[in-house]
Amino acid sequence: MNISQLETLITISKTMSFRKAGELLNLTQPAVSAQIKSLEDEFKTVLVDRNQPVTLTDRGEVFLEHAERILAVVDELKQRLSDLEHIPQGHIVLGTTTSIAIQILPRVLSYFHNQFPLIKTSIQSMASSQIYTSVENGRIDIGIGYLIERNPNLKTSVLYYDTFELIVSPRHPLAKKQTVSIEVLRDTPLILLSHDTVGRRFTDEIFKAHDIVPNVVIELSSSEEIKRMVEIDLGAAIMSKQSVASELRHGTLKIIPLRELEVSHPVGLIYKSGKYLNSAMQQFLSDLKGMPETQFISSE
């Protein structure tokens, strides 16, 4: 058995075709067939059902699971050997919210790409609650989000603190007020984030604590979409202060101070405890932890 045979079996499981697998692996179809036949002979079992479309047998599915684990170990070995060169390099899969990706990642990643050109990054956008699950199950390497829970399998490190604010357009009736009572939220049309976000959970807790049934006219999962809706005066919103920093500077949105919302929410790094950190992840975590809070926070 060799690594090439395992890669061939995995590719067949995805393409469901000997021909397509060969095209992806730059092998002839007879060579693909020969590799699978060699595996089957060595383990004295049938791994692939050759009817169209090609599928794995039950034994093939069991074999596939182990083949993927073996290749993961090989990839980690390659990375560990590469790390011996003492040059930060490798690939990092980051998971973060849309607003954080837009607000802070351009500055952070620009710095990293200039300082460490061998570090490559991919970014997946998701709710903070999903970041924890994705880090724990290995779908992403490092998460950047609101630190909302404790998990013994994960480590966290605070980067900065954010608040949620009542946001309106300059033309909104509330825009002329310096401060307002929580009672205005009973009748004010609101554009809110979806229920799987930290901001919405916090907002719902405020509503519950004050026995308020909000007048929700629109629900959206994207902070960027909500900002555009508020700018054209379709309603007020309760949003992350950092997510509207640019609009506040340009005067297209305005904060209406509301005492009940004055709660600091930590935003930080989330990564798996005990996970092998390649040199890219070590450098990324080390540098972000060492950055001052002002690096992440935009001023009004």
Secondary structure, DSSP 4 states (H G I P E B T S, - for coil): --HHHHHHHHHHHHHS-HHHHHHHHT--HHHHHHHHHHHHHHHTS--EE-SSSPEE-HHHHHHHHHHHHHHHHHHHHHHHHHHTT----EEEEEEE-HHHHHHTHHHHHHHHHHH-TTEEEEEEE--HHHHHHHHHTTS-SEEEEE-----TTEEEEEEEEE-EEEEE-TTSGGGG-S---GGGGGTSEEEEE-TTSHHHHHHHHHHHHTT---EEEEEES-HHHHHHHHHTTS-BEEEETGGGHHHHHHTSSEEE--GGG---EEEEEEEETT----HHHHHHHHHHHHS-GGGTPPP-
